[in-house]
Amino acid sequence: MRIGVDVMGGDNAPDEILKGAYAALSKLPSEDTLVLFGNGDIIEESIRDRSLSKNGPGARIEVVHCSEMIEMTDPPVEAVRSKRDSSISRAAEYAGPKHPNRIDAWISAGNTGACVTASQMYMRRLPNVIRPGIAVTVPTFAGPIVLIDVGANIEPKPIHLAQYGVMGDAYARGILGIKNPRVALMNVGGEAQKGTLETKMARDMLRNAEGLNFIGYVEGRGVFDGDADVVITDGVVGNVMIKLAEGLSKGLFQAIAQQVLETDPELAIRLEPVVKAIYAKHDYHEYGGAPLLGVNGTCLISHGSSVARTMNNAILRARQFVLSGLNDIINTRLEAIQEPSPTQVLHEK
C-alpha cells in the first residue's frame, strides 16, 4: 500500500509530521510505502538526520517535492486552483484514480477547506454521493461516536444529511466495530414537530433508508450522554461542537488538577496517573484523523495542532480504512435513498 502524507500542513509541521510518519513506518508491513509531499530539501535533510538509509527503512519512503504551500488562512478554493504545486494539491492529485503513481490514501493536518476542495477536484466523488462529509470519531463517556459533518458542508440539503447518516453508519460498523449503530439527527429538540422543513425531510429519508437503525432526533446534550452512535449535523454545528468540546474538556482537566494541587499536593500526586488515563481516553490524538467520506479514495484530515502521535495514528487508521472496502459499501447503500417532496412532509400526520 502507498500512503501519502502532507508534510507541510499543520501548526507543528514539518517536524512533528515527519516524526509521526517515521514512527508509523516501523509499524507498517514491509511492502508498504510512505509518500511524503512537501519541501524536498527539508524532507531529505530530515531523512539524513534520522539515518534512514536508502538500503533500509529509507527505501520505503518516496519524496515528492512541492514548491508551494497552502496556508491555514488561504481561501480554500482559490488556493487549490492557484497553488497547483502545493503539498495538499499534489497529494490529492496522486490519490486520483488515473494517476500513474497513485497512492491509496493521503493525510493532512493542513487547511481543512483546501483538503476538501482538492479531494473533490482530483479524486472526485463516489458515483452515488452528492456531497462528501467529514466524519469525526468523538470520545464520549459512553464510548466513541461518529459525528458527521464537521466542516465540509455548511449548508447541507436534506439529501446530503440523509447520505451522511448512511455513510456514518457504514463507518461506525466498518472502522469502530459497532454492530448496529444508533443513528440520530441533530435537532433543537426530540419532538417530531420540531425543526425546519429541511430537517424533517432529512428525517423521513433516514427513516426509510434500508438497513439503518435510525432512532430520530438527538439534542446536543444527548451526544455526550451516549444517546446515539452516529450523529448527523451540518458542517457549522458539527465544527463548533467538536471545538467547544475540546476547549471545555481541556479547561475542566486543568481546573480540576489546579484545585486538587492547591487543596492537597500529596493527593494530586496520587491522582496524576488516574487523570492522565482519563484524559488519554478522551484525547483526539488517539484517533489520528477524520475521513472525508464520499470521495473516490481515502483522505484523512487531521487536527491542525497534530503532533507525531496524531500523525502516526492517522497513517495506521488510513490503512485500516483502505482495507475495509468501505467506499464500495457506502456507494452501494446510497443507491436506494429517495428524496421526499416538501408536500409529503408538510402533510404528514
C-alpha angles and dihedrals in degrees: 000000000000115000122187125212127195100222095186100054124099141036092280099043137166102010100046093040091054093046090053092048092052091048091052092047091067090054098047122091114270092250094057122100133204116216111201118203120199144061103356095207093054093046095047091048090051091050090052092047089053091048091233098168120211086232091053133032090333089069088070093056125086122189122210109191114221119190096198137053131202111226124217089246096051118111102254102225095041092045095052092047096046100036101054091156095054120120092247095049094045094047091051090046091053089050091056115116095244102042111125092222095038121180121214095221142356136204133203137175090192135100105339095206091050091051091052093046095046092047093054092044098050106019097035124204129291108267095255098039119100100184126006119229135203113241115203123193105226119197111223135173088259095049135276120325134187118243116193130209112023104163115330096093118029096174106038124180120224092261090055092054091048091052090049088057092056094043092047091049091052091049093049090051099041102038108021094037096231106157101206109009118205106231120203137177118229112241142154090259143359097246117109094234095056125095138042126301089256091054091051092049090052089048092054093050090050091050090056098042109118116243094008120130094212112178099181130243127359128196124222095258091053092063094073093036090066097248091144141016096213121036121192122204143141121277095256097052092041094050094046091047097055093044091048090049092049093050094044095048092047092049093048093051091049093047093049093046092049093047094049091046092053093045101043119358092189091053089050090057092050092048096047096091090048094050091048092050092051092046091050091056090055098040117119090209088075092065096048102204147353119249120232096230118208101036121117095253138011125300123165119193114205130200115278090238093053118153131194093282091052093052093044090055092043092056092050091046091050090054090050090051093053093049092049093068087221096152093062091048092050094048093050094048094049093060092081101050113114125191116230120220120252088243091060091053095046092052097047118123 
